[in-house]
Amino acid sequence: MLDFRSLIISLVVVTVTLAFCMFYFFSSRKTYPGFLNWTIGFLGMGTGLLLIGLRDRIPDFFAIVIGNSIVLASFILFYLGFVLFAKKDKKYSLHLIFFSIFLFCFSILTYIIPSAYLRTSLLSIYIAIYCSGIVKISINDLKTFFNNTNKVLVGLSIFLTLFFSFRTIFFLFAHIKGENSNTLVAQVQSVAPLVFIALMIVFIICLIQLNYQMLEKNFLESYKKIEKAKDEAEKATQTKSEFLA
């Protein structure tokens, strides 16, 4: 069985590396609203996962509560990045309330009713909700922008939604079954980081591609405006020549 802590550290390295790639792209290329959210989201996820991986070496408050909260905050930033990119209403206060409820419930499941399975289930359902929001924006709003659907992004977002929905149900049942499910849970936990690494790599490719789609769209629109202005100028010059003749 693969060592879970080692997999988490590997996931941290991959996520932070992706974050620096995003920062480099952000500083050296033209980007659009939302790209910075995605970049900070990757860096935040790496930080949260690092804290989770250091459990038993740092206080539980930082490893469990803060670490998982940062991971959720990263997905909120991903979602808000799509909201900004699609020029939709941000509603920050709603997300702050949603996050505060999570933090309250997660703290209860850490200190008052300790249950790692229920904590995982709670985090997973929150992430699944935000991933479903990304699916909705990708299918509806971004399709309107580009007149086509980014099938890879939509497929990835749907897979993330299903992946975390499965984890929600799986760990809920694991909590009900108790110690009888420990072996199966350990197997699932050892595979999850590998799946997540692959998903994050594809995700960053989709985000960069999305930025290029917007760049290409704006370039074509600018080109059409220039061509239109050029045609109007030529017509005006021709009309003036005919008038003088």
WOSULNOR-V477706 format. One record per residue. SS is DSSP state (a for helix, b for strand, c for the rest). PHI is phi in whole degrees, 0 to 359 (* if undefined). Layout:
[[SS | PHI] [SS | PHI]]
//
This chain:
[[c | *] [c | 289] [c | 288] [a | 295] [a | 298] [a | 296] [a | 294] [a | 296] [a | 298] [a | 297] [a | 296] [a | 298] [a | 300] [a | 296] [a | 295] [a | 294] [a | 298] [a | 297] [a | 298] [a | 292] [a | 298] [a | 294] [a | 298] [a | 297] [a | 298] [a | 297] [a | 276] [a | 248] [c | 229] [c | 287] [c | 234] [c | 241] [c | 309] [c | 110] [a | 295] [a | 294] [a | 301] [a | 297] [a | 295] [a | 295] [a | 299] [a | 295] [a | 294] [a | 296] [a | 297] [a | 299] [a | 295] [a | 298] [a | 295] [a | 297] [a | 297] [a | 297] [a | 293] [c | 267] [b | 303] [c | 80] [c | 245] [b | 232] [c | 304] [a | 302] [a | 302] [a | 282] [a | 288] [a | 265] [a | 289] [a | 292] [a | 302] [a | 290] [a | 295] [a | 294] [a | 299] [a | 297] [a | 301] [a | 295] [a | 291] [a | 296] [a | 296] [a | 302] [a | 298] [a | 296] [a | 299] [a | 293] [a | 299] [a | 294] [a | 298] [c | 272] [c | 60] [c | 258] [c | 292] [c | 281] [c | 53] [a | 300] [a | 298] [a | 296] [a | 290] [a | 295] [a | 296] [a | 301] [a | 292] [a | 296] [a | 297] [a | 300] [a | 299] [a | 295] [a | 294] [a | 294] [a | 294] [a | 297] [a | 285] [a | 261] [a | 247] [a | 263] [c | 237] [c | 300] [c | 201] [a | 296] [a | 294] [a | 292] [a | 296] [a | 296] [a | 297] [a | 295] [a | 299] [a | 295] [a | 292] [a | 296] [a | 296] [a | 300] [a | 297] [a | 290] [a | 295] [a | 294] [a | 295] [a | 294] [a | 301] [a | 298] [a | 294] [a | 297] [a | 280] [c | 268] [a | 287] [a | 291] [a | 296] [a | 294] [a | 296] [a | 256] [c | 62] [c | 202] [c | 256] [c | 283] [a | 296] [a | 293] [a | 296] [a | 297] [a | 298] [a | 295] [a | 297] [a | 295] [a | 297] [a | 299] [a | 299] [a | 293] [a | 299] [a | 282] [a | 293] [a | 299] [a | 297] [a | 299] [a | 290] [a | 300] [a | 284] [a | 292] [a | 291] [a | 297] [a | 294] [a | 293] [a | 284] [a | 74] [a | 295] [a | 296] [a | 258] [a | 301] [a | 295] [a | 295] [a | 298] [a | 299] [a | 293] [a | 295] [a | 295] [a | 283] [a | 270] [a | 307] [a | 299] [a | 296] [a | 297] [a | 293] [a | 300] [a | 298] [a | 295] [a | 292] [a | 295] [a | 295] [a | 297] [a | 294] [a | 297] [a | 296] [a | 293] [a | 294] [a | 298] [a | 298] [a | 297] [a | 293] [a | 299] [a | 293] [a | 297] [a | 295] [a | 298] [a | 294] [a | 297] [a | 296] [a | 296] [a | 295] [a | 297] [a | 296] [a | 295] [a | 295] [a | 297] [a | 294] [a | 296] [a | 295] [a | 296] [a | 295] [a | 294] [a | 294] [a | 295] [a | 295] [a | 294] [a | 295] [a | 297] [a | 294] [a | 295] [a | 295] [a | 292] [a | 291] [c | 289]]
//
